[in-house]
Amino acid sequence: MHEMSLCESILAILKDRAARDNFTEVRRVCVDVGPLSCVEPDALQFGFDVVMKGSLAEGAKLEISRPPAEALCLTCFRTVPVQRRFDTCPECGGEALQVTSGEELKIRELEVV
């Protein structure tokens, strides 16, 4: 389950930010998890609760947002929504899509003390 290592990376980021921005507690972490990121939100939630124990983020709430995935169709040059990699363009049926969003896993917001 690679979500555990992702949570360890989130904790490392939180520790770095705490040292830089002088806070001692994290109450809420908001993350964007794109549908094409290969991250399972339930596993991320489980890993977050386990990894944050005993840290400055113990008891913090993890809020997961799922922004939509989009791609640029290289046939009709429209930006279109996609559900999976290798979808066809819903506008023209083209098969050459370049993903422009939906692969991200990023911390969007923190609530700290």
C-alpha positions in Angstrom: 0.0 0.0 0.0 1.9 3.0 -1.3 -0.5 5.4 0.5 1.4 4.8 3.8 4.6 6.2 2.2 2.6 9.1 0.8 1.4 9.8 4.3 4.9 9.7 5.6 5.8 12.3 2.9 2.9 14.4 4.0 4.2 14.3 7.6 7.7 15.3 6.5 6.2 18.3 4.6 4.2 19.2 7.7 7.3 19.0 9.9 9.3 21.2 7.5 6.5 23.8 7.3 6.2 23.8 11.1 9.9 24.5 11.5 9.7 27.2 8.9 6.4 28.9 9.9 6.6 28.3 13.6 3.5 26.3 14.4 3.2 23.3 16.8 0.0 21.6 15.9 -1.9 20.7 12.7 -5.7 20.5 13.0 -6.7 20.0 9.4 -5.0 18.9 6.2 -6.8 19.4 2.9 -5.5 17.5 0.0 -6.4 17.2 -3.7 -6.3 13.7 -5.0 -6.8 13.5 -8.8 -8.8 10.5 -10.1 -5.8 9.5 -12.3 -3.3 9.7 -9.4 -3.5 6.0 -8.5 -4.2 7.0 -4.9 -7.1 5.3 -3.1 -8.7 7.9 -0.8 -9.9 5.3 1.8 -6.3 3.9 2.0 -4.9 7.4 2.3 -7.3 8.2 5.1 -6.3 5.0 7.0 -2.6 5.7 6.4 -3.0 9.3 7.5 -4.5 8.3 10.9 -1.8 5.7 11.5 1.2 7.8 10.4 0.2 11.0 12.2 0.0 9.3 15.7 2.5 10.8 18.1 3.2 13.7 15.7 2.2 17.4 15.5 -0.7 16.2 13.3 -2.1 13.6 15.7 -5.9 13.9 15.6 -5.8 16.2 12.6 -8.7 15.9 10.2 -7.8 14.9 6.6 -10.1 16.4 4.0 -9.8 14.8 0.6 -11.1 16.6 -2.5 -11.3 14.9 -5.9 -10.9 17.5 -8.6 -12.0 16.3 -12.1 -9.5 15.0 -14.6 -9.2 16.9 -17.9 -7.2 16.3 -21.1 -6.4 18.3 -24.2 -7.6 16.5 -27.3 -4.8 16.7 -29.9 -7.3 16.1 -32.7 -10.0 18.8 -32.0 -7.9 20.9 -29.6 -10.6 21.1 -26.9 -10.1 20.5 -23.2 -12.4 17.7 -22.2 -13.2 15.7 -19.1 -11.8 12.2 -18.8 -12.6 9.4 -16.4 -9.6 7.2 -17.2 -6.3 7.3 -19.0 -6.7 6.4 -22.6 -10.3 7.6 -22.8 -11.4 8.9 -26.2 -12.4 12.5 -26.7 -16.1 12.9 -26.0 -16.3 15.7 -28.5 -14.7 14.2 -31.6 -13.8 10.6 -30.7 -10.1 11.3 -31.1 -7.7 9.0 -29.3 -4.8 11.4 -28.8 -5.5 13.0 -25.4 -2.9 14.7 -23.3 -3.8 14.7 -19.6 -3.7 18.3 -18.2 -5.1 17.6 -14.7 -6.2 14.8 -12.5 -2.9 13.2 -11.7 -2.2 15.4 -8.7 -1.8 14.7 -5.1 -1.1 18.0 -3.3 -1.7 19.7 0.0 -4.1 22.5 -0.8 -4.6 23.9 2.7 -3.6 23.5 6.3 -5.2 24.6 9.6 -2.5 25.0 12.2 -1.9 26.4 15.7 
